[in-house]
């Protein structure tokens, strides 16, 4: 007769505890009497096992470790190290979280200065923090059955899981050479949130927008492999080799069935199949190294050539536009060259400089993929139907010098430069072919006393570029677009940083840092739309205090503030209905915490840690039109507390008691009242409280 749920849970808790108690009787006092010197010089092995219990189901706390459903969880960690004194070989076996979903285990066999190899396995889950309420069936497969009419459906939990197996080996060769190989195979399975917009007809009554929820099936394989030959000489170090990746998606398309046209309003089955991420691969050869010219001067360099291709077959021929072949024929060739040098020509002076050049050449053929784009619609055609390769090159450089001044001052100065050159022509998006940015840095440090050190630094950067390209529709008509993208906008930025390190007492140390930056966006095109200005402020304070020889405390506080002012709508002369209105976006994060660790006596250690963080997003819309809806603020809080105690039964045997209290709270409204066209909704618990307690035993030996 099958065990009940309660019986299974009880067994998971009781059996490891019985084993721990039984182990107490097996360990004799003689086994715990180790010589202290031998303990420090010989391999150290340990095993940790026990049980934990989670109270309260949750979505956030267990998102990546699997601790989501209330109930018992096994605790098992192991670290075994063995060394052969005669041959100098090591055997290492390490396993972490073997009783949980985010487990990993690694085996290594090493003979120092001769050879080594390892095998590693890891598993990582990822649970969707939102609960999906949908009537769609077939989730996890490429064949989705959508409802014939909007329906609420049932609660569903989406999840993906990665399982990776890695292998590597190295071999030392004569003449200071060494050879290395590595291989990693990762399998990712499950399903995740996915959807698309439906441009047929207006949205359903009472439905915000016409969007379809179509969970994507995940069945990926990612392989990474390569090898390199290293040379380690007295002055010259070199490393050259090959690195490759292969991505395989066993689901090339997603098919939908069902749905209802209902006069063109709701028809998800009309758009099928839907392409999923295609197979692709990349291959790179590289050579890097460094050279010690003198004891005070050394240089380094790296060169690499990479070819990435995407030749995965398209859908069956009945879905293809004529004349485009059976695959994209995608190919990108990338060349990378970088070099740098550091030197101390004088006792008080040190200099550093480096330069980096990367050229990405997109050689994908340009073909007509959407013949319908040649037929202008009522609003004028804004797309051409052709794919658009994107090639660019970047050049970055840095020069820095540091000089020791009298009275314990040190002056540091530097120049950074970045140049982007883009080789493509967007049709209707603000674009410029070239941007360049130069930054000047200056920092002054001083040791004010034996216990006090301070520094102040200032950075000014200026970004500009070539004239913006006139935007046009696919038919060649001028297109109204006067907003410059964030990464292309002319911008001046000023940053200042203050730091103070103070040890007023031998047992107390303090660190305070203040960082502020200001951005000014220059609308040289004459438009006052888009980003106008921005600023950021970061404050932090850390303190460490040794209360006694056996009791230490650490406290910290930080606050981050980011502000962006942007205009979001343009006025038209003679039309008072359309006006400029703006938003003052603000992101404010505050966090603080306290850690205390102590040793009550030779057998008992205790500790406590607590932290709290709150993040607030403000939108602050400003307009003279009352009908414009200003969205409310969003705030999220995360609190965490951990208590632990350790009791030494013997010198090599301990009992651990851990308690974790975790709380997540939010008023995030993004998905509230949002309904997809099939009736699907995303939901989350706005106030999640989790309690986790664990009792485990730790035994180590040599």
N, C-alpha and C positions, 0 to 999 in steps of 0.2 A: 504494500500500500504506500503511495507517495507520501513523503513528509509534508507536513503543513509548513506555511511560510514562517510561522513563529518558531517551529522546531529547527528549520534551517538557519534562521538568524541566531538562535540560541547556540547551536552547534558552532557557528563561525566565531562566536565570542568565547565559549567555554574551552574548546579544544586547545587554542594557542595559550590560554592562561594556565591550563593544566600542564602543558609542556614546559612553561616557564617555571612553575612551581617544582615540577619533577627535576628540572635542571639544577635547581638550588640544592637538592640532595645529592646530585651526582658530583657537583664541584666540591672538591675537598680543599681544606686550607692549604695543603701542600701545593696544589695546582696554582694557587693565587700568589705564591711567594716567588716572584721573579726578581732577578737582579736588575737594578735600575739602569746600569750601563748597558746590559744586554737588551733591555726594553727600548733604549734609544737608538741602538745601532743595528738591530735585527729587524727583518720584515715583521709587520704588524697586521694581523688578520682580525676581522670582527664580523659579528652577525647581530642583526637587530630584528626582532620579531614581536608581534603582538596583535592587538585589535583596536580599532577605533569605531566610534558610533557617531553618526550624523543625525542630528535632529532638525527637522524642517526641510522639505523639498525646496530647491532653489534653481535658478537659471544662470546666475553670474558666478557664484563661488566655485562651482564645479564645471565651468565652461571648458577648461582644458585638462582637468585631472579626473573627471568622471564622478566627483563627489557631488551628485545632484539629488539623488533620492534618499530619503531618510532610511536608516538601517545600518548594519555593521559593515565594516570594511577591514580587510586583512592588511597588516603592516609587515613587510618583510624586506630587509636590505642586507646585503652581504658584501664583504670585501675580503678576499683571500689573496695573500701574497706569500710566495715561497721563493727562496733564493738558494741556489746551489753554490756553496762556498768554493768548490774546486773548479767549476767551469765558469762561474760568474753569470749564470743565466737566471732570469726572473720569470716566474709564472704569476700572472695577475688575473683575478676574476672579480669583477665589480658588477653588482646588480642593485638598482635603485627603484623604489616604488613597485616592487614585483607583485604586490597585492592589489595595485590600483591599475587604472586604465592607461596612465601615462608612464609606462614602465620602460626601462632600458637595461641591457646587460652587455658587458664587454669583456672579452678574453684577450689577453696579451701574452706573448712569449718573446722574451728579449734576451739577447746576449750582447752586452754592452760593447760598442765599437766593432761589432761583427755583423749581426743581423737582427731583425725584429719582424713580427707580423701580428696582426690583430683581426678579430672578428667582432662586429658590433651589431646589435639589434635594438631598435627603439620603436615605440608605439605611442602615438599622440592622438587623442580624440579632440574634436571640436564640435560642441553642441551649440546649435542656434539659440541665442538668448531669448528670442521671441517665440511664443507659441503660435503655431499656424492653425487657423480654423478654416477648413476648406472642404468642399465636396468633391474635389478632384481625386480620382483614383489612379492607380498605376504609378504612384510616386516612387522614385528610385529606378524606374525603367525609362526607355525612350518612347514608350507608347502611353500617352496620357489621355484619360477619358474625362472630358470636361462636362459639367452639368448642362442639360438642355435648357435650363433657365437658371437665373441667379439663385443660389442656395447657400445657407449658412454653413452646413457641413459639420465636421467633427474636429476636435483638437488633434493636431499632429505635431510630433517633434522631429525636426530635421537634424541630421548629424553627419559629419564626415570623420574618417579615421585614416591616419597615415601609419604605415608600417614600413620601416626602412631596414635594410640589411646591408652592412658595409664590410668591406675587406680591404686590407692594406698590408704592404710588406716593404721592407727596405733592406739593403745589403751594402755594407762597406766594401770598397774595392781598393786595390793597391794605388798608391800615388795620391792619396787624399780625395779620392772619388767616392761617391755614394749613389746608389740607384734606388729609386722609390716608385712604387705603383699603388694605385688606389682605385676602388670601384664601389659604387653605391647604387642600390636599386630601391626605389620608393614606390609603394602602391598606395593610392588614395582612393577610397570608396565611400559612397554615401549619396547624399543629396543636399542641395542648398537652395536658398532663395533666388528666384529668377523670374523674369517677366518681360513684358513688352507692351508698347502702346498700340492702340487700335485706332486708325485714322478713319475708319468707316462710320459715318454718322455721328450724331451727338451722343453724349453719355446718357446712361439710363436715368430715369427720374429718381432722385434721392441718392445717386451714386456720384461721388466726387471723381470726375474724370472717367475716361474709358480705357482702362488698363487691365491686362490679363495677367493673372498669376499662374506661372508655369514652372514648378520646381525643376531645377536642372539635375539630371542624374550624373553622378561623378564616378568615373572609372578610369583613373589616370595611372600611368606608369612614367616615372621620371628616372632616367639613368644618368649618372655622372661618373666619369672614368678618366684616367690619365696616368702619366708617368713623367718623371723628370730625372735628369742626371745632374748631380751637384759636385762642385769642386770647392774645397775649403783649404786654401793655401795661407801662407803667413801674411801676405798682403792682398791677394786676389781671391774673391769668392764669386763663384758663378753658379747659376741654376738655369737649365734649359730643358724644355720638354713640351708636352702636349696635354691639352685639357679638352674634353668633349662632353656634350650633353645630348640626350635624346628624350623627347617628350612624345608619349603615345596616348591618345584618347580613343578608347574602344567604342565610344559613342560619338559618331560623327554628325548626327542630326537628331532633333527632337520632333516627334510627330504628335499631333493633337487630333482627337476624334470627338465628335459630338458637337454640342453648341447649337445655337439657333440663330437664324438670320434676323427674324423679327423686324423686317423692314430695314435691314442694314444697320441696326443699332448694336446687336450683340452677335458677333459671328467669329469666334476664335478659330474655328476649324478652317476658315478661308485662308489663313496664313500658316501653311504647313507644307513642307517641313521647315524647321528653324535650325540654322547652322550652329554647331557647338565648336569649342576651340579645336583647331586642326593640329595634326601631328607636325612637329618641327624638330630641327636639330641644329647644333652649332659645333664648330671645331676650331680650336685655337692652338697655335704654336707660339712659344714665347722664349725669351732669353733675358735674364736679369742678373745683376751682379753689383759688386762694390769693390773699391780698390783703396787701400791705405797708401796715400802718396808719401806722407810724413806722419810722425806721431801726432801732429796737430791738424792734419788735413786728410779728409777722405771723401770719396765721391761714390755715387750710386747711379744706376740706370735700369731701365726696363724697356723692352720692345716686344710687341705682340701683333700677330695678324689673326683675325677671326673671320670665319665665313659662317653665316647663319642662313639656313634655307627652310622654305616651307613649300613642299611639293605634294602635300596630301591631296588625294582625289576629291573632286567636288561631288555633289549629289549625282544620282543617275542622270543620264543625258536628257531626260524629259524635263528636267528642272533648269537646264542651262540656257543662257543666252547664246545665240549663234556666234561662232568665231572666237570664242575665248579659250578653247582647249579644255582639258579635263582637270587642270590644277592651276593654282595661282602662279607657279614658277617663281615664287618669292626668293630673293637672294640679297643679302646685305653683307658687304665686305667692310671690315673695320680695321684700321691701322692705328696703333698706339705707340708713341715714342715719348719717354720721359727721362729726365736726368736731373741730378742735384749734387750739391757739394756743400760741405760744412768745414769750417777752418777756424783756427785760433792763431792768427798771425802775430798777435801781441798778447802779453799776459792779461791785459785788461780788455782786450777786444776779441769778440767772436763774431763770425759772419756765417750766413746760411743763404743759399739760393737754390731754386729748382724751377724747372720748366716742363710743361706737359702739353703734347699735341695729340689730338685724336681726330681722325677723319672717318666718318661713316658714309659709305657710298651705297645707296639703295638702287640696285640694278633690277628691280622687279619690272616686268613688261607692263606698259600702259595699254589697257584694253577697255572696250566699252562693255560694262557689266550690266547696265540698266538702260536698255533702249527707250523705255518710257520717259526717261529724263529729257529726251529730245522734243517732247510735246509740252510746250509751256502751259502751266495751269493759270487759273484766274489771277493769282498773285504774282505771276512772272516766275519763270524757272530759275531756281537758285542753285541747282546742281547740274553737273554735266553728264553723269552716268559713268565717268571714267574713274578708275582707281588712281591714287595719287602717291607715288613714291616720295619719301622724305629723306633727303640727304643733308648732312650738316658737318661742319668741322668746328672744333673748339681749340683755343690756345690759351693756356693759363700759365702764369709765372708768379714767383714770389721771391722777394729779396728782403733779408732781415739782418740787422746788426745790433749787437749788445756791447755797451762799453761801461766799465766800472769808473765812477767819478769819485772825487774826494768826499769825505763826510758820510761814507757808507751809502752813497747814492749809486744807482745803476740806471742808465738810460737805454731804452730799447726802441728802435725805429724800424719800420718796414713799409714796403710797397707791394700791393697785390694787383694783378691785372688779369682780366678775363675777356676774351673775344669770341663771339659766336658768329658764324657765317652759315646761313641757311639757304639751301638750294631747292626751293619749291615755291609754287605760286598758288596760294589759296584763292578761291574765287570770291568768297563773301565774308571772310573773317579778317579782322584787323591784323596786318602782317608787315614786317620789315625784314629785309634780308640780312642786316647786320646789327648787332648790339655789342657795345664794349663798355666795360666797367673798370674803373681804377679806384683803388682804396689806399689811403695813407694811414699808418698806424704809429702812435707814439705812446710809450709807457715809461713811467718814472717810478722806481722802487727805492725804498730806503729802510734800513734797519734802524729804528728809532732808539731801541735799547736792546738789552739781552732778551727781553720778554715781549717786545712790541715791534711788528713789521707791518708796513703799509705800502700800498701801490695805487696809482691812478693811471688810467689809460684812456686814450681818445682815438676814435677811428672815423674818418670821413670818406665816403664813397660817392661816386658820381657815375650814373649809367646813362648813356645816350646811344645813338645809332643812326643808321641811314634813314632817309625819308620813308614814311609809311606808304605802302603800295595802294593805289586806288582800287577799291573793291568793286567787283562787277558780278552780275549774275552770269549764269552759264550761257545765256544768249548774248552777252556782251554789253548789256545795259548797266549804267551806273547803279550801285547798290548803296543804300543809306546805312553806313556803319562807321561810327566815329568813336567807338570805345576801343581803347588799346588794351590788349590782354596784359595781365599782371606781370608776366615775365618779359614783356617787350616794352613796357612803359618807361619813359624817361623818369629817373628817380634820383634824388639826393638823400643820402642817409647819414646821420650823425649819431655816434654811439659813445657813451662814456661809462667807465667801469671803475668803481672804488672797492678796494679790498683791505681788510684789517685783520691781522692775526695777533692775538694777545694771550699771554700766559701770566696773569697777575699773580698766580700762586703756583707752586710746584704741582699741585693736585688739580688745578683748574686751567682749561684752555678754551678760548673763544675764537670764533671766526665769523666775520660779518662781511657780506658782499652786496653791493648795490650796482645794478646794471640798468641803464636806460638807453633807448634808441628812439630816433625821430625820423620819419620818412616824409618827404615832400615830392608829390608826383606832378611833373610839369606837362600840361596839356598844350604842347606846341602846335598841335593841329588845329587849335581854335575851339575844340570841343571841351565842355566842362562836365562831360559824363565820365563814368567810371571812377576809379580810385582818385581821391584828392590828397589825403594825407593819412598817416598812421603813426602809431607809437607803441612802444613796449617797455614794461618795467618789471624787473625781477629783483626781489629782496630775499635774502636768506640769512639765517643766524643759526649757528651750531655751537653747542657747548658740551664739553666732556668734563666730568668731575669724579675724582676718586674719593669717595666718602671715607673708605677705610681700605686696608690691605685686601679685604675680602668682599668689598662692595663698591661697584662702579655704576655710574649713571651717565646717559647721553640724552640730550634734548635737542630738538631742531624745529625750525619754523621757516616756511617759505611762502612767498606770494608772487604770483605771476599775473600781469595785466597786459592785455593786448587790445588796441583800439584801431579801428579802420573806419574812415569816413568816405562814403562813396555816393555818387548821384546815380539814380537808377532809371530816370526817364527824361526824355528830351522834349523841349517845347517846339512847336511849329509856329512860325510867324502867322498871325491872323487867325489862329485857332486856340482860343483860351482854354479849351477843354483839356488839351494835352499840356502838361507842365512838368517842370523839373521837381522831383521829390527825392529825398535822400534817406539814407539809413546810417546810423552811427553804431556799427557792430562792435560789441565788447565781449571779450572772453576773460573772466576773472577766476583764477584758481588760488585757493588758500589751503595749505596743509601744515600739520604740526604733529609731533610725536615725542614719545618718551620711552627709553629703554633702561631697565635696571637689572643688573645681574649681580648675584652675590653667593657667597659660600658660608653657610651657617656654621658648619664644622667639617671635620674630615670626611663625613659620610653624606652630607646633604648640601645640594646646590639648588638654588631657586632663581627664577627670573620672571620678568614681566615686561611686556611691550604693548604700547597703545598708540594708535595713529588715527587721524581723522583728516579727510580731504573733501572739499566742496568745490565744484566747478559750476559757474554761472555764465550763461550765454544771454546777452541782451541785444536787442535789434533796434530799438529806438527809431522808428520811422518818423519822418517829418514831412508834412504836406499840408497844403491849404484846402485840400479836398476831404471833407469829413467821411466820405464813403470809402476811402482807402482804409483797409483793415490793418491795424498794427498788431503783429503777432506777439503773444506773451513771452516772457522770459522762460528759459529752461534752466533748471538747476538739478544737479546730481550730487549725492553725498555717498561717501564710502568710509565706514568706520571699521576698524579691526583691532581686536585685543587678543593677546596670547599670554597665557600663564604656563609655566613649566616647573617641574621639580624633578630632581635626580637623586636617587638614593643608592649609595655604594654598598651593596651586600658584601662584596669582596673587592680587592684591588682591580680585578679584571671582570667584574660582573656588576651591572647597574640596572636599576629599574627606572623607567621614564614615565612621567605622567604629564600629558599635554592637554591644554584646553584652549580652544579658539572660539571667539565670538566675532562674527562678521555680519555687517549690516549694509545693505545697498538700498538707497532711497532716491527716487527721482519723480519729477513731474513732467517728464519728457512727453510732449503732446504730438510729436510728428506723425505717429501712426494712429492716434486716437481719432475715431470717427471716420477713418479712411476705409473705404470698401472698394475692392476690385470689382470689375464688371461681372465676374462670376459669383460675387457674393463673399469672396474670401476676405479675411481680416487677419491682421497681426496684433497680438496682445502680449502684455507682460505685466508681471506683478510689480507694482510701483514701490512696494515696501517689502524687501526680502531680508529676513533675519535667520541666521544660521548658527547653530551650536555644534561644535565638534569636540569630542573628548577621546583621548587615546591612551592606552596603557601598553607599554612595550618593555622588553628586556634587551639589554645590550651586553654581549659577551665578547671579549677579545683575548687573543692568545698570540704567542710567537712560535 
